[in-house]
């Protein structure tokens, strides 16, 4: 009976060792992907003959197939790089009809630079990390003038926006059922906001440092009003 079992086990082992598992390879698979799947099938067939619960047998398997296992690791890395997702291009640029000439120039230049960078990045998807970083740095160096021009356009627009008058809010509308405390809070907050907007509009043409100093001085001069407003807010919150 024992001899029969041994013969049976030998027959099964021989069948597994001599057989090969045919991998299912996608029609659009790269050469590296095809090789990886074939080698994995070969390793699986060999592994079927190994008693994985025996550390010595497992170590012997790894030693005998060291080159194939190393090649599998290399192929897996190549495949991972090949599967890097291509960055999509943004939709066509749409500029508002009432955009200023400078805003149109800024948006157009920024859109063009972004599209060129995406296209360049997609060309280097399969590069290793170091090569990709070096290539991107070189691209930015070559396009330094374009990048600088866009930054200058953006700063100009920001300066223009900073010089735009802040609108005064519409007349305050108090809720009909507002408590005296809430009415006092809303009225004080509205008046403080109007005064701050008016003061800020008076200093639109100041240099940034001068404007910042003026606003800080205004807040110091109105510290009592600001503190009273905070106390009113706390009282309203407590009463609710």
HELIX and SHEET records of a PDB file:
HELIX    1   1 UNK A    2  UNK A   18  1                                  17    
HELIX    2   2 UNK A   31  UNK A   47  1                                  17    
HELIX    3   3 UNK A   55  UNK A   64  1                                  10    
HELIX    4   4 UNK A   66  UNK A   82  1                                  17    
HELIX    5   5 UNK A  101  UNK A  123  1                                  23    
HELIX    6   6 UNK A  129  UNK A  142  1                                  14    
HELIX    7   7 UNK A  144  UNK A  162  1                                  19    
HELIX    8   8 UNK A  180  UNK A  202  1                                  23    
HELIX    9   9 UNK A  208  UNK A  221  1                                  14    
HELIX   10  10 UNK A  223  UNK A  239  1                                  17    
END                                                                             
